[in-house]
């Protein structure tokens, strides 16, 4: 169930009720693809303020496998007692695997073993491992695909969504549909209309943030989000840049996920209210101030730029951990501020102030 608490123009706060607690929206989910957010423990995620994580059912299906996970469930397996979303793996199939896509489902080979990952198998796997929110299997075309290609992909996505809904048997698990349609507004509209007829607990916007120009992403988001009913959670998949998250919140998006903060951290990039910077630049080698003077995260309260600079120069894993803690704290704190300012009808001012400083 989803309940809207407050609205500030199109931006809104709400509560998503799941089997492992209430998720206050707008929220950001760290990516735990293989049942782990890289370099961090579940306790650390909790202390940072994470309300939910998203894992990838395709990767979990391959390793450790359903036979292992169904014995304890994904929550106990990763020692995380809050909400878990599971992505279907549609995007990863396109990006990471040499596969053949048929109308019945994708086929691929790993280590000389053939796999036929049908919508039914995708859904059954999510049912068995016990995530709180299951995503349907979708067909995600590349952003430069032709209108004809996207049209055919859209038909497949809708058919697969219907089969996922029919196969869904876990009454304690929500199921979300995924809107595809490339960069074509009319196809996005058709997809939403067909998914609404099937009926889902929430709706995600997929097939964006995969290399398309940012103007195209925002254009499609602006015409797609209003088509999703206001009483359903709206989930923008794969979006992690702070400025685009805030812009999407102003359009009425409720849920986000991305590896952006932690991937940036592992690649030496620090996220702050005054923009991003690379900690390995020489000027930070003897800078003993915190990573971010305004931040109250564990990293900023205990370590200096100079020390983290040193860790990266020496290829010490602690550097990645400390910046991952900081970057996730930064993005999760931004979401908390967004919720508070929406409740106080001050979101536009907060967004404007954030943008000015971030691009300053």
TORLORO-406825 format. One line per 5 residues: number of its first residue (from 1); their letters; for each residue x, y, z of N, C-alpha, C. Coordinates in steps of 0.1 Angstrom, whole numbers, plus 2048, in hexadecimal, padded with zeros to 3 digits. Atoms other than C-alpha are relative to their C-alpha. Layout:
<rs>
NUM> A> X,Y,Z,X,Y,Z,X,Y,Z; ...
</rs>
This chain:
<rs>
1> XXXXX> 808,7F4,800,800,800,800,809,80C,800; 7F9,7F3,801,80B,824,7F9,7F7,80B,804; 808,7F5,7FB,7FF,843,80A,807,80D,7FF; 7F9,7F3,801,807,867,801,7FD,808,80D; 801,7F8,7F3,80D,87D,820,7FF,80F,7FD
6> XXXXX> 800,7F2,802,814,89F,812,804,803,7F1; 7FD,7FD,80D,817,8B1,7F1,805,80F,7FF; 7FB,7F2,803,82B,8D0,7E5,800,801,7F1; 801,801,80F,81F,8D5,7C1,800,7F2,7FC; 800,80E,804,828,8B4,7B0,808,7F8,809
11> XXXXX> 7F8,808,7F6,841,8AA,7CA,7F8,7FB,80B; 808,805,7F5,833,894,7E5,808,7F7,809; 7FB,80A,7F7,83C,880,804,7F6,7F5,802; 809,80B,7FE,82D,85E,80B,806,7F5,808; 7FB,80C,7F9,830,83D,81C,7FC,7F4,7F8
16> XXXXX> 802,80D,807,835,81C,80A,801,7F5,80B; 801,80B,7F6,82A,7FF,820,804,7F3,7FA; 7FB,80C,805,83E,7E0,81B,801,7F5,80C; 7FF,80A,7F6,843,7BF,82D,80B,801,80A; 7F5,7FD,7F7,862,7CC,83E,801,80E,804
21> XXXXX> 800,7F3,7FA,857,7EE,849,7FB,80A,7F6; 805,7F5,808,84C,810,83C,80B,808,7FA; 7F6,7F8,807,860,822,822,7FB,80E,7FE; 804,7F2,802,85D,848,823,805,805,7F3; 7FC,7FB,80D,85D,858,801,7FF,80F,7FF
26> XXXXX> 7F6,806,809,86E,867,7EE,80B,7F9,807; 7F4,807,7FA,889,84E,7F5,809,7FC,7F5; 7F6,804,809,8A9,843,7E6,805,7F2,805; 7FB,80D,7FC,8B4,81E,7E6,80E,7FE,7FB; 7F3,805,804,8D8,814,7E6,7FF,7F3,7F9
31> XXXXX> 800,80C,808,8E0,7F9,7CD,808,7F5,807; 7FA,80C,7FA,8E7,7D7,7DC,7FE,7F4,7F6; 802,809,80B,8E9,7C4,7BB,801,7F1,804; 7FD,80E,7FC,8F7,7A3,7CA,7FE,7FE,80F; 803,800,7F1,8E7,7A8,7ED,80B,806,808
36> XXXXX> 7F7,7F8,7F8,902,7C0,7F7,802,80E,7F9; 7FC,7F2,805,908,7E6,7F3,80F,800,801; 7F1,803,800,92D,7E4,7E9,807,808,80B; 7F7,7FB,7F5,945,7E9,806,7F9,803,80D; 807,7FC,7F4,92A,7F0,820,7F8,7F4,806
41> XXXXX> 808,809,7F9,918,7DB,83A,7F1,805,801; 80F,7FD,7FE,8F2,7DA,840,7FF,80A,80C; 800,7F7,7F5,8F8,7EB,862,804,80E,7FC; 7FC,7F3,805,90A,807,851,7F5,807,7F8; 80B,7FA,808,8EE,80C,838,7F5,805,809
46> XXXXX> 80B,7FB,7F7,8D5,80E,855,804,80D,807; 7FB,7F4,7F9,8EA,828,867,800,80C,7F7; 800,7F5,809,8EC,83D,848,7F2,805,7FD; 80E,7FC,802,8C6,83E,846,7F9,7FA,7F4; 806,807,80B,8BF,826,82A,7F3,7F9,804
51> XXXXX> 80D,807,7FD,89B,81A,82A,7FE,7F3,7F8; 802,80B,809,89D,801,80E,80D,7FF,7F7; 7F6,803,80A,8B6,7F1,7F6,7FA,7F9,7F4; 805,808,80B,8B2,7E2,7D4,80A,7F6,7FB; 7F7,80A,805,8C1,7C1,7CA,7FB,7FB,7F2
56> XXXXX> 803,804,80E,8C1,7B0,7A8,7FD,7F1,800; 804,80E,7FF,8AE,78F,7A5,807,7F8,7F6; 7F8,808,80A,8C1,784,786,80D,7FC,806; 7F3,803,7FA,8E2,786,798,7FF,7F6,80C; 802,809,7F5,8D4,775,7B7,7FB,7F2,7FB
61> XXXXX> 804,80D,806,8C4,75A,7A1,80C,7F8,7FC; 7F3,807,805,8E7,752,793,809,7FC,80C; 7F7,803,7F5,8F9,754,7B4,7FC,809,80C; 7FE,80E,7FC,8F3,74A,7D0,7F6,7F6,7FB; 80A,809,806,8D4,73C,7BF,7F4,7FF,809
66> XXXXX> 80D,801,7F9,8B0,737,7C9,800,7F6,80C; 800,80B,7F6,8B6,717,7DC,807,805,80E; 7F9,7FA,7F4,8CD,72A,7F5,7F7,80B,806; 807,7F4,7FB,8B9,74A,7F8,7F2,7FD,806; 80E,803,7FB,896,73A,7FD,800,7FA,80D
71> XXXXX> 800,806,7F3,8A2,729,81C,7FF,80A,80B; 800,7F5,7F6,8A7,74A,82F,7F9,80D,7FC; 805,7F4,805,89A,765,818,80B,80B,7FF; 7F5,7F7,803,8AE,782,80A,803,80A,80C; 7FE,7F7,7F4,8A9,798,82A,80A,7FA,80A
76> XXXXX> 7F7,807,7F6,8B9,77F,842,80E,7FD,7FA; 7F4,804,807,8D3,775,828,80A,80C,801; 7F7,7F4,800,8E1,799,827,7FF,808,80D; 802,7FA,7F3,8D7,7A2,84B,7FB,80E,7FE; 807,7F3,802,8C0,7BE,840,7F2,7FF,803
81> XXXXX> 80E,802,7FC,89F,7C1,851,7F7,80B,7FC; 809,7F6,806,891,7DE,83D,7FC,7FC,7F2; 806,804,80C,882,7DF,81B,80A,7FD,7F5; 7F8,804,80B,891,7CD,7FD,7F8,800,7F3; 806,801,80D,887,7D4,7D9,809,7F6,7F8
86> XXXXX> 7F8,808,809,893,7BA,7BF,7FD,804,7F1; 802,7FD,80E,898,7C5,79B,800,7F3,7F8; 802,80C,807,890,7AC,781,80C,7FC,7F8; 7F4,803,808,8B1,7AE,76E,7FF,802,7F1; 802,7FD,80E,8A3,7B9,74D,80B,809,7FA
91> XXXXX> 7F6,7F7,805,8BC,7D5,749,80E,7F9,800; 7F3,807,7FF,8D9,7BF,754,801,7F5,7F5; 7FF,809,80B,8D0,7A5,73A,804,806,7F4; 7FC,7F9,80C,8D3,7BE,71F,80F,804,801; 7F3,7FA,7FE,8F3,7CD,72D,80C,7F6,802
96> XXXXX> 7F5,808,7FB,907,7B1,73C,801,7F2,7FA; 800,80E,804,8FD,790,72B,7FE,7FF,7F1; 802,803,80E,8FF,782,708,7F3,7F8,7FF; 80D,807,7FF,8DB,779,704,7F8,801,7F3; 80A,7FF,80A,8BF,772,6EC,7F2,803,806
101> XXXXX> 80D,7FC,7FB,89E,783,6F3,7F5,7FA,7F7; 80C,805,807,87E,770,6E9,7F4,806,807; 80D,7FC,7FA,85A,778,6F0,7FD,7F8,80D; 802,808,7F4,85A,75C,70A,809,804,80B; 7F7,7FB,7F5,877,76B,71D,80F,800,7FA
106> XXXXX> 7F2,800,804,89D,771,71B,807,7F3,802; 7F8,80C,7FF,8B5,754,715,80F,805,800; 7F2,7FC,7FF,8DA,757,71F,809,7F5,805; 7F7,80A,7FC,8F9,742,726,80B,805,809; 7F5,7FC,7F7,911,745,743,807,7F3,804
111> XXXXX> 7F7,80C,7FD,92E,72C,749,7FA,7F3,7FA; 805,80C,808,920,715,72E,7F2,7FB,804; 80E,804,7FB,8FE,714,740,7F6,809,7F9; 80B,7F8,806,8DF,71F,72D,7F6,803,80B; 80A,7FB,7F7,8C5,733,740,7F5,806,7F8
116> XXXXX> 80C,7FB,807,8A1,73B,735,7F9,808,80B; 805,7F8,7F5,897,758,74C,7F2,806,7FC; 80D,7FC,804,872,75A,745,7FA,80A,80B; 807,7F7,7F6,85A,774,756,7FC,7F7,80C; 804,809,7F5,84D,756,76A,80B,7FD,80A
121> XXXXX> 7F5,803,7F8,86F,74C,776,805,80C,808; 7FC,7F3,7FA,878,770,77E,7F7,803,80C; 809,7FD,7F6,859,774,793,800,7F6,80B; 7FF,80B,7F6,85B,752,7A4,80C,802,809; 7F3,7FE,7F9,87F,75A,7AE,7FE,80B,80B
126> XXXXX> 802,7F5,7F7,875,77B,7BE,7F6,7FC,80B; 809,805,7F6,858,76A,7D0,807,7F7,80A; 7F9,80A,7F7,86F,74F,7DE,80A,807,809; 7F5,7FA,7F7,88B,766,7EB,7FA,80A,809; 807,7F8,7F6,871,77C,7FC,803,80F,800
131> XXXXX> 7FE,7F1,800,879,7A0,7F1,7F3,806,803; 80D,7F9,7FD,85F,7BA,7FB,7F9,805,7F3; 805,7FB,80C,85B,7C8,7D8,807,7F9,7F4; 7FB,807,80C,85F,7B4,7B8,7FD,808,7F4; 802,7F8,80C,864,7C5,797,7FE,7F5,7F5
136> XXXXX> 803,809,80B,856,7B5,777,80C,7FF,7F7; 7F6,801,80A,86D,7A9,75C,7FC,808,7F4; 803,7F7,80B,86F,7C3,741,80B,7FF,7F5; 7F7,800,80B,880,7C6,71F,805,80F,7FE; 7FB,7F2,7FF,897,7E5,720,809,802,7F3
141> XXXXX> 7F8,7FD,80C,8A2,7F1,6FD,80A,80B,803; 7F6,7F5,7FF,8C1,807,6F9,7FA,80D,7FC; 806,7F3,801,8BA,82C,6F9,7FF,805,7F1; 800,7FC,80E,8C2,830,6D4,7F8,7F7,7F7; 808,809,808,8AA,815,6C8,7F6,807,7F8
146> XXXXX> 80A,7FA,809,892,81C,6AC,7F2,7FF,806; 80E,801,7FC,86D,822,6B0,7FA,7F2,7FF; 806,80E,802,865,800,6A2,806,7F6,80A; 7FA,809,7F6,87E,7EF,6B9,7FA,802,80D; 806,7FD,7F3,870,800,6D7,7F2,7FC,801
151> XXXXX> 80E,805,800,84C,7F8,6CD,7FF,7F1,802; 800,80F,7FE,854,7D3,6CB,805,7FD,80E; 7FB,802,7F2,867,7D5,6EC,7F5,803,80A; 80B,7FD,7F7,849,7E6,6FC,7F6,7F5,801; 809,80C,800,832,7CA,6F1,804,7F5,809
156> XXXXX> 7FA,80B,7F8,849,7B1,701,800,804,80F; 800,7FB,7F2,84C,7C6,721,7F2,7FE,806; 80E,801,7FB,826,7C7,725,7FC,7F2,802; 803,80E,7FF,822,7A2,71E,807,7FA,80C; 7F9,806,7F4,83D,799,737,7FA,805,80D
161> XXXXX> 806,7FB,7F3,82E,7B0,751,7F3,7F9,804; 80D,808,7FE,80C,79E,74D,804,7F2,805; 7FD,80D,7FC,81D,77D,751,806,800,80E; 7FA,7FE,7F2,831,789,770,7F4,801,80A; 80B,7FE,7F6,810,794,780,7F9,7F3,802
166> XXXXX> 807,80D,7FE,800,773,779,808,7F6,808; 7F8,80A,7F9,81D,760,787,803,804,80F; 7FC,7FA,7F2,820,776,7A7,7F7,7F9,80A; 808,808,7F7,815,760,7C4,803,804,80F; 7FC,7FC,7F2,826,771,7E3,7F7,80B,805
171> XXXXX> 809,7F5,7FB,80A,784,7F5,807,80A,809; 7F8,7F6,7F8,824,795,80B,809,809,7F8; 7F7,7F9,809,836,7A4,7ED,7F8,809,7F7; 806,7F7,80A,82D,7C2,7D9,806,7FE,7F2; 7FA,802,80D,832,7C1,7B3,7FE,80D,7F8
176> XXXXX> 801,7F3,807,83A,7E0,79E,802,7FD,7F1; 7FE,800,80E,836,7E4,778,80B,80A,7FC; 7F5,7F7,805,851,7F5,763,7FC,806,7F2; 804,7F9,80C,849,80F,749,80C,801,7F6; 7F6,7FF,80A,85D,80C,729,7FA,808,7F4
181> XXXXX> 805,7F8,80C,85A,81E,707,80B,809,7FB; 7F5,7F9,806,87C,82D,701,7FE,80F,802; 801,7F1,7FF,87D,853,6FA,7F4,805,7F8; 80C,7FD,808,85B,852,6E8,7F4,802,80A; 80B,7FE,7F6,83F,862,6FD,7F4,7F8,7FD
186> XXXXX> 80C,808,803,823,850,6EA,801,7F2,804; 7FE,80E,7FB,832,82E,6F2,800,7FF,80F; 801,7FF,7F1,837,838,716,7F1,800,805; 80E,7FF,7FC,812,841,718,7F9,7F2,7FE; 806,80D,802,808,820,708,804,7F6,80A
191> XXXXX> 7FB,80A,7F6,81D,80C,720,7F9,803,80E; 806,7FD,7F3,80F,81E,73F,7F1,7FB,7FF; 80E,804,801,7EB,818,733,7FF,7F1,801; 801,80E,800,7F1,7F3,72D,804,7FA,80E; 7FC,805,7F3,803,7EE,74E,7F5,803,80B
196> XXXXX> 80B,7FC,7F6,7E7,800,761,7F4,7F6,7FF; 80B,80A,802,7CE,7E7,752,804,7F3,807; 7FC,80C,7F9,7E3,7CA,760,7FF,802,80F; 802,7FC,7F2,7E5,7DC,782,80C,7FB,808; 7F5,802,7F7,804,7DF,798,800,808,80C
201> XXXXX> 7FF,7F9,7F3,80D,7EB,7BB,807,80D,7FE; 7F8,7F4,803,824,805,7AC,805,800,7F2; 7FC,800,80E,833,810,78C,80E,807,7FF; 7F3,7FA,802,857,817,782,802,805,7F2; 7FC,7FB,80D,865,82B,765,80E,7FA,7FD
206> XXXXX> 7F4,807,804,87F,815,754,805,805,7F3; 7FB,7FD,80D,895,818,736,806,80E,7FE; 7F9,7F3,800,8A4,83A,73F,80D,7FF,808; 7F3,800,7F9,8C6,844,74E,808,7F4,7FA; 7F8,80A,806,8D5,82B,735,809,805,7F5
211> XXXXX> 7F8,7FA,80A,8E9,843,721,7FA,80B,7F7; 807,7F6,808,8CF,85A,712,803,80E,806; 7FE,7F3,7FB,8D4,880,714,7F7,804,80C; 808,7FD,7F5,8C8,88E,735,7F3,808,7FD; 80D,7F9,804,8AF,8A5,723,7F6,7F7,7FC
216> XXXXX> 809,80A,804,89F,887,714,7FA,7F9,80C; 805,807,7F4,89D,876,736,7F5,808,807; 80A,7F7,7F9,88B,894,746,7F4,802,7F7; 80B,7FE,808,875,898,728,7F6,7F4,801; 808,80C,7FF,869,874,729,7FA,7FF,80E
221> XXXXX> 805,801,7F2,866,875,74F,7F4,80A,802; 80B,7F6,7FF,850,895,74D,7F3,7FB,7FA; 80C,804,806,838,885,736,7FB,7F2,805; 804,80E,7FC,837,862,746,7FA,801,80E; 804,800,7F1,834,86A,76C,7F1,803,801
226> XXXXX> 80E,7FD,7FE,812,87B,769,7F6,7F6,7FC; 809,80A,804,804,85D,758,7FE,7F5,80B; 801,80A,7F5,80A,847,777,7F7,806,80B; 80A,7FB,7F6,7ED,84A,790,807,806,80D; 7FA,7F9,7F5,7F4,861,7AD,801,7F8,80D
231> XXXXX> 801,808,7F4,7EB,847,7C7,80A,7F3,7FF; 7F6,80B,802,807,82F,7BA,80E,805,802; 7F2,7FC,800,82C,831,7C2,806,800,7F3; 7F9,7FE,80D,841,83E,7A5,80F,7FE,802; 7F2,804,7FE,864,830,7A2,808,802,7F4
236> XXXXX> 7F7,7FD,80B,87F,83E,78C,80C,7F7,801; 7F5,80A,7FE,898,822,786,80D,806,7FB; 7F3,7FD,804,8BD,828,785,805,80E,800; 7FC,7F2,800,8BE,84D,78C,807,804,80E; 7F9,7FE,7F4,8D8,858,7A5,807,80E,801
241> XXXXX> 7FA,7F3,7FF,8E5,87B,79D,7F7,809,808; 809,7F8,7F7,8D9,894,7B8,7F7,809,7F9; 809,7F6,807,8CD,8AF,7A0,7F5,7FA,7F9; 80B,806,808,8B9,897,78B,7F6,7F9,80A; 809,805,7F6,8AA,886,7AA,7F7,80B,805
246> XXXXX> 808,7F5,7FB,89E,8A8,7B7,7F6,804,7F5; 809,7FC,80B,890,8B1,795,7F5,7F5,7FE; 80A,80B,802,87E,88F,793,7F6,801,80C; 80A,7FF,7F5,86F,894,7B6,7F6,80B,7FE; 809,7F5,803,861,8B5,7AA,7F5,7FC,7F6
251> XXXXX> 80A,805,80A,84F,8A1,78F,7F6,7F6,806; 809,809,7FA,83F,889,7A8,806,7F2,801; 7FA,80D,7FF,858,86C,7A9,802,7FD,80F; 800,803,7F2,859,859,7CA,80D,7F7,804; 7F5,80A,7FC,875,83E,7C9,80B,801,7F5
256> XXXXX> 7F4,800,809,898,83E,7BA,80A,7F5,805; 7F5,809,7FC,8B5,826,7B9,80C,803,7F6; 7F5,7FF,808,8D8,828,7AB,80D,7FC,807; 7F3,802,7FA,8FC,81D,7B0,809,80C,7FF; 7F9,7F3,802,906,841,7A9,809,804,80C
261> XXXXX> 7F8,7FC,7F5,911,84A,7CC,80C,7F7,804; 7F5,809,7FC,925,82B,7D4,80A,7FD,7F5; 7F7,801,80B,933,827,7B1,80A,80C,7FF; 7F8,7F4,800,93F,84B,7B3,80B,7FF,80B; 7F7,802,7F5,94F,843,7D5,80B,7F7,7FD
266> XXXXX> 7F5,80A,803,962,825,7C8,809,806,7F5; 7F7,7F9,80A,96F,83C,7AC,805,80E,804; 7F9,7F4,7F9,97C,857,7C4,7F8,80C,800; 807,7F3,801,960,870,7BF,7F7,802,80C; 807,7FC,7F4,951,882,7DD,7F4,808,7FC
271> XXXXX> 80C,7F8,803,92E,890,7DC,7FD,809,80C; 802,7F6,7F6,927,8B0,7EF,7F5,80A,7FB; 809,7F5,804,90E,8CD,7EF,806,809,7F6; 7F9,7F7,809,928,8E1,7DC,805,7F9,7F4; 7FC,807,80C,92B,8C7,7C1,80A,7F4,803
276> XXXXX> 7F8,80C,7FE,942,8A9,7BC,80F,804,7FD; 7F2,7FF,803,968,8A6,7BD,807,7F3,802; 7F8,80C,7FF,983,88C,7BA,80A,801,80B; 7F8,800,7F4,994,884,7DA,80F,7FE,7FD; 7F2,803,803,9B4,879,7C9,808,80C,7FA
281> XXXXX> 7F9,7F4,805,9BD,89C,7BC,80B,804,80A; 7F4,7FD,7F7,9DF,8A7,7CA,7FD,80A,80B; 802,7F6,7F6,9D1,8C5,7DC,7FA,7FB,80D; 806,805,7F4,9BF,8AE,7F5,80A,7F7,808; 7F6,809,7FA,9DF,89B,7FE,804,805,80E
286> XXXXX> 7FD,7FB,7F3,9E5,8B2,81C,7F4,809,805; 80C,7F9,7FC,9C1,8BF,821,7FA,7F8,80C; 804,808,7F4,9B8,8B4,845,7F2,804,804; 80E,7FD,7FD,994,8C2,844,7F8,7F4,7FC; 809,80B,804,976,8AA,841,7FD,800,7F1
291> XXXXX> 804,801,80E,96B,89E,820,7F6,80A,7FC; 80A,7F6,802,94D,8B5,823,7FD,807,80E; 802,7F9,7F3,94C,8D0,83E,7F2,800,805; 80E,7FF,7FC,926,8D0,83F,7FA,7F2,804; 806,80E,7FE,922,8AA,842,803,7FB,80E
296> XXXXX> 7FE,806,7F3,91D,897,862,800,7F0,7FF; 7FF,80F,801,923,873,855,80C,7FB,807; 7F5,806,7F9,93B,85B,865,80D,804,7FA; 7F3,7FD,807,956,862,84B,804,80E,803; 7FC,7F2,7FE,955,888,84E,803,803,80F
301> XXXXX> 7FD,7FD,7F2,955,887,874,80D,7FA,805; 7F4,807,7FB,973,870,876,80C,800,7F7; 7F5,801,809,989,873,857,802,80D,7F8; 7FD,7F4,808,99A,88E,842,801,7FC,7F1; 7FE,802,80E,99D,893,81D,80E,7FA,7FE
306> XXXXX> 7F2,805,802,9C3,88D,820,800,7F1,803; 800,80E,7FD,9BD,86B,830,7FA,7F7,7F5; 807,808,80B,9A4,85F,816,807,801,7F3; 7F7,7FE,80B,9BA,86D,7FB,80B,7F5,800; 7F5,80A,7FE,9D6,857,809,7FB,7F2,7FE
311> XXXXX> 805,80E,802,9C0,838,80A,7FE,7FD,7F1; 802,803,80F,9B7,83B,7E5,80D,7FF,7F9; 7F3,800,806,9DA,842,7DB,807,7F2,803; 7FB,80D,7FC,9E4,822,7ED,7F7,7F4,7FD; 80A,80A,804,9C6,80F,7DF,7FB,7F8,80C
316> XXXXX> 806,807,7F4,9B9,807,802,7F1,801,7FF; 80F,801,802,995,7FB,802,7F9,809,80A; 807,7F8,7F6,98D,810,821,7FC,80E,7F9; 804,7F4,807,98D,82F,80A,7F3,7FF,7F9; 80C,802,806,971,821,7F6,7F4,7FF,80A
321> XXXXX> 80A,801,7F6,95E,818,815,7FC,80D,806; 803,7F3,7F9,961,83A,825,7F9,80A,7F6; 808,7F7,80A,956,84D,805,7F2,7FA,7FD; 80E,806,802,939,834,800,7F7,804,80C; 808,7FB,7F5,92D,83D,823,7FC,80E,7FF
326> XXXXX> 803,7F1,802,930,862,81C,7F6,802,7F5; 808,7FD,80B,920,861,7FA,7F1,7FC,802; 80E,805,7FD,902,84C,806,7FA,809,80A; 805,7F7,7F6,8FE,862,824,7FB,80D,7F9; 804,7F4,807,8FD,880,80D,7F3,7FF,7F9
331> XXXXX> 80C,801,808,8E3,873,7F6,7F3,7FD,808; 80B,804,7F8,8CD,864,811,7FC,80C,809; 803,7F4,7F9,8CF,885,825,7F9,80A,7F7; 807,7F7,80A,8C5,898,805,7F1,7FB,7FF; 80E,804,801,8A6,882,803,7F8,803,80D
336> XXXXX> 806,7FC,7F3,89E,888,828,7FC,80F,800; 803,7F1,801,8A0,8AE,822,7F5,802,7F6; 80B,7FE,80A,88A,8AA,803,7F3,7FD,806; 80D,803,7FA,86F,899,817,7FC,80B,80A; 803,7F6,7F6,871,8B3,833,7FB,80D,7F9
341> XXXXX> 804,7F4,807,86F,8D0,81A,7F3,7FF,7F9; 80D,802,807,852,8C1,807,7F5,802,80B; 80A,7FF,7F6,83F,8BE,828,7FD,80E,804; 801,7F1,7FC,846,8E3,82F,7FD,809,7F4; 803,7F8,80C,83D,8EE,80C,80C,809,7FC
346> XXXXX> 7F4,7F8,803,861,8F9,807,80A,7F9,7F6; 7F7,808,808,86E,8E0,7EE,806,808,7F4; 7FA,7F8,80C,872,8F8,7D0,80C,808,805; 7F5,7F9,7FB,888,90E,7E6,80C,7F8,803; 7F5,809,7FD,89C,8F1,7F2,807,7FB,7F3
351> XXXXX> 7FA,804,80C,8A1,8E4,7CF,809,80B,7F9; 7F9,7F5,806,8AC,906,7C2,80D,803,807; 7F4,7FE,7F8,8C4,90B,7DF,80A,7F5,7FD; 7F7,80B,802,8D3,8E8,7DA,806,801,7F2; 7FB,7FF,80D,8D7,8ED,7B5,80B,80B,7FE
356> XXXXX> 7F6,7F5,801,8E9,90E,7B9,80D,7FC,806; 7F4,804,7F9,902,900,7D2,807,7F4,7F9; 7FA,80C,806,907,8DF,7C0,807,803,7F3; 7FA,7FC,80C,90F,8F0,79F,809,80C,802; 7FB,7F3,7FD,91F,90D,7B0,80E,803,7FB
</rs>
